[in-house]
């Protein structure tokens, strides 16, 4: 055991921290039952009602349709949120909670939520961090009741054991985690900006509206089948003859990226494996997906590292001599994004099917010059690489923040 640390019911904590029940430092109020309101009380753009669905990443995100009249809200004064309250969802996924900011004061705690009104001994922001930590979520979930849907009651929350540093240290912890949140938010904003820029650039370059310097040749409308060979993968048959061979499926083909973390195998003969094998430079498309994602695609760059095939959940486009594979991949990605693929897909239940024949017969506009195709692809590839780098940085930052949160909330790392 570290010097000046002690073992408690919630684990090892600094010797100068207290471990007490949340009920000693807060009061609670469960949102009103739906019977307190009438259908006529619900309006658009009235007083927002905060339910678990409106608590996202530690913030309250209201919807205009989930609100009531001011007159109805006036009769529910005990359930109006105050600045500094912690509002926590008490149904479904535990741990959804947020601190009420000044512009949110007066909003209404919904029946699926609970108000935690903190005493002066604790910081509301610190309590919000504690309640959203893995240890607290596990304890709350265990203490909640309900078979089909867990429900958090006031007694379970009041009985939750929490760690309590000094107010000064609580605020220091909150400030440090707030800085990490601000960095994540800045990265999210930058990623969104780059995505928008990429979409705009695709719209200009893949339609010929904007031409790159040095190119002036004609663009022509051609069938996909004229630009390359299209093939659907092998139907899944786990008891078929042959040797087990690795294959890719819908789960492996993401937007502009091949994920080979989970690759399955099925029996194939040598002839089947030769037919359905994928090669570097092949463009793989999701044949069956939800309507908005049907045709999601990426170029294969030998990510698996050894020979593999494809299941019939995928379509393979192998570029012909007059086609740059990278350009084709970007053009198909645009078709998925703008709904072109969805417009030609057939749908059964919740799955849309692109179909090899419909895809092959799709007419798209292509630069006649393969060098122009390659130049456009290079620009869009660079933009993809920048986006992927930002997304990787955000994921690393998120991971570091999780570790930082664990260290600070347990006192493993001290700031004061």
N, C-alpha and C positions, 0 to 999 in steps of 0.2 A: 504494500500500500504506500502511495506517495506520502511524504511528510505533509502534515497539515491538511490531510484529506481524511474523510471518515466514511464508513460503509453505512448506507441507509436502506430503507425499503425500496427506494427507486434506484439504488446503485451508489457508486462512489461519487461524493460531492465534496467541494471544499469545506473545511471545518467551520468557516464563518458564514456559510449559507444555511438557511433554515429549510426544512422539509415539512410542509404543512398542507392541510386540505384546502382546496380552492374555495370552499364554502366559508372559510375563515377570512377571506379577503374579497369576497364578491357576493352580490345578490343576483337572483335569477328571475326571469319572467318568460314563460312560454307563450308563444304567439296565440292569438284568439282562435277558437274553433270557427270553421267556415260558416256555421249556423249563425254567427254574430252578424253576418252580412247578407244582404239580399242581392239578387241578380241585378237589380237596377242600380246598386251601389258601384258596380264595376264600370269604369269608363277608360277611355284612352287619355293619356297625358294628365292623369290626376295625381293623387298622392301615391308614390310607388310602394308596393308591397315587396318585402325582401324574403324570399324563400331560398332553400339551398341552391337551386339552379342559378340564382342571381349572385352567388358568391364564387368568384373565379380568381384563382391565384392570389388570394388575400385581399381582393378588392370587390366592391359591390358594383355589379353591372345590371342596372334595372332595365326592364322592358316596358315600353309604353302601354302595352295591352294589359299588364298586370298592375293595375292601379285602381284606386277608388276615389269617390268624390271627397272633397274637403269636409262636407257635412257628415258623411259617414265616418271619416277619420276622427272628427272631433269627439265622437262618442266612444272612441277607443284610445283615450289619452294614455292609459297605463301601458299601452303597447307601442307608443311612439318612441322612436330611437332618439337618443341624445348623443351629442358629440362626446367621443371617448368610450362609448359602449363597445363591447365586442359582441357581434351578432354571429351565432354559430348555427349551422344546419344540424337538425336533430334527427333527420331521416336519411336513409341511403348511405352514401359514403361519409364516414365520419371525418372530422378534421377540417371541414370547410368553414372557415371563419374569417372575419374581417373587422377592422376597427372603423367605427363610424366617424367620418370626417365632418367638418362644419356644414358643408353644403348638403349633407345627407341627413342632418338632424331634422326630425319631424316625419321622416319616412316611417312606414309601419312594419313591425315585425310580423311576418306571416306565420300561419299555423305550423309550417314545417321548420320553423327556426326558433331560436331562443336568445334572449338578451342576457349577457353577462355584464353586470354593472359593477365595475371594480372599485374597491376602496382606495384611499389615498396611500396605502402601504405598498401598492404595486402599480406598475406601469401597464396601461391597457395594451400598448404595443408589445410589451414583453409577454403578457399573458397570451396574446394572439399567436406569438411565435411558439410558445410552449404548447398550446392546444393543437397546433398544426404539426407538431413534431411526431416522429414515428412512435416513440414510447407512449405519448399521451393518446394518440389515435388507437393504438393497440389496447390500452387500458379502457378507453371510452367504449370501444367496440365490444369488449368483453363484458362490460357492465351494462350495455344497452339491452333492451328487450325486443322481442318480436321474432316470429318464425320466417315470414316471407320478406319482411322489411324491418331492419333494426330501427328502434326508436330510442333516442337519448332523452332521459328524463332529468329533472332538476336534481333529484337525489344522487344519481350517478355522477353528475358533473360536480356537485358540491363535495362529494366524497373523493374526488380525484386528488391524489397526492402530487404536489408540484414543488419544484425547487425555487427558492426565493433568495436571490442575492440582495445586496443593498440596492436602494433605488438608483444610486449613482452608477452601480455596475449594470443594473438592468438597462438603463438608458444608453450606456456605452455599447452593450451587446446589440441593442436595437439599432443604433446608429451604424455599427459595422455591417450588420445584415442588410440594412437599408442601402448602404453603398453597393453591396453585391447585387441587390435588386435593381438599383439604378443602372448598373452596368449591363445587366441582362435586358432591361427595358431598352437601353440604347442600342444594343445589338439587335433586338427584335425590330426596332424601328429601321435600322440600317439594312437588315435583311429584307424587310418589306419594301423599302425604297429600291433596292437592287432588283427584287423580283418584278416590281412594276416597270423598271427601266428595261429589264430583259424582255418582258411581254411587249413593250412598245417597240423595241428593236426587232423582235421577231416579226411583228406586224408589218414593219417597214421593209425589212430585208427579204423576208420569205414570200412577199407578194410582188417584189420588183418596184414598189413605190419609191424606194430609195436605192440607187445603184452605187456600187463601190467604184472608186476611181479606177480607170483603166478598162472598164467593162461596158460595152454598149450593144452586145449581141441580143438577138431576140429571145424571148421566153415563149415557150409553147405549152399548150395543154396536152397532157399525155396521160394514158391509163397507167396506174401503178404497175400493172403487169408488163407494160412496155419498158419500164425502167429497171426491172429486176424480177427475180423468181420468188413467188410466194408459196409457202408450204405450211400446212397445219401440222402440229406435233402428233406423236403417237398416243392413241387412246390408252388409258391406264388399264393394265391387265397383269395383276400380280402373280397369276398362276400360269402365265403364258410360257412357252418354251424359250430357252436362251439363257444367257448369262446376265446376272444383275448388273445393270448399267446406271450411272447417275444421270438424272434429268432435272431440268429446270421447269418451274411452273409459275403460275400467276404470282405467288408470294415472293418469288425471286426477282421479278421485273418491276422496278419502281420507276418513278419519273426521272429519266436521265441517269439511272443508276442500277447496276445489277448487284443484288445482295445474295451472297452464297453461304451465309451462315447456316442455313437449313436446307440442304440438298438431299432429296430422297433418291431411291433406286428402284428399278423394276426390271424384270427379265426382258431381254431383247436378243434376237439373233444377230449375227454379224451384218446381214443384209439390212435389217431394220436399223441397227445402230449407224450404219453408213448413211442411210436415208435421212434419219432424223437428227443426226449430229449437227451441232452448231459450231461455227468457226469464228475466229476473231474478225470483226467487221460486219457480221450479221446483225440486222436490226430485229429485235424481239418485241412483239406486241401482245398485250393481254387480249386474248380472243373473247373470253367470258369475264365480265366484271359488272359492277353497278353501272347504271347508264352514264353517269358523269365521269366514270373512270375507264370505260371500255376503250381499248386501244392505247392505254398507257404503255409507254415504250422506252427502250433504251438500246443503244448500240452495245454489242457484246465485245469486250476487250480482253478476253481470256481470263476473266476474274477467277474462274474456278481452278485454272492452272493445269488441268488435265482433261482429256476428252470427255465430253458429256453431250447428252441429247436433250430433247424437249418433249413435254407432254402436250396433248391437244388443247390444253388451256391456253397455249401460246401459238402465235403465227410467226413464221420466220420470213423476213424479206432479205434476200441476198442480191446486192446491187449488181447491175449489169455494167458493161464497159463504159456506157455513157452516163453513169450515175456515180456521184460521190456518196458513200454510205453515211457519212456524218451529216451531210445536207439532208438526206432522206430521213434520218432520225429526227432532226429538228423539225422538218416539215410535218412528219407524222405527229410529233408532240404538239404542234400547233393545231392539228386536226382534232386531237383529243381535247385540247383546252377550249377551242372555239365551238365545240359541239358538232363538228362535221362527222366524226365517227358515230356519235350518238344518233345523228339523223338517219344513218343508213343501217343501224343495228336493229336486230329483232330482240324482243324482250319476252322472257318467260319467268313468271313470278318476279323475283327480285334481281335476276341475272340478265344482263344484256349480252348478246352475242354479235360480234363484228362479222364473222364469217369470212372464210378465205376468198370465196367468189365475189362477194360484195366489195371486199377490200381491194381485190385485184382489179375490179371494174371501176374503181373510183378515179375520176378525172381531176388531176391537180396540175397547177402550172409550175414548170421547171425551167431554169436557165438552160439553154442549149449548150453553153460552154461549161464543161466539167470543172475548169479552173475557177470559174465564177462560183460554182457550187461549193468548191473547196474553200474559197476565200470567205464566203458567208459562214460556212460551218466553223472556220477557225475563230471568227469573231464571237460567235455564239458559244463555242467551246470555252473561250477565255472568260466569258461572263458566267458560265456555269461553274468554272473552276473557282472564281472569286466568291460566288454564292456558297459553294460547298465549303470553302475555307472559313467563311463567316459562320456557317452553320456548325462546323466542327469546333470553332472557337466558342460559340454559344454553348454547345454541349459540354465542353470542357469547363466553362465557367459555371454552368449549372451543377456539374459534378463537384467542383471545388466548393461551391456555396453549400451544398449538402453536407460536406465534411466540416466546413466552417461552422455551420449551424449546430451540428452534433457536438463539436468541440466546445463552442461557446456556451451552449445551453446546459452542458454537464459540468462546466467549470474546468474541463481538461486544459483549455487555454484561457488564461486570465487577461483581461484588458486593463484592470486597475489594481 
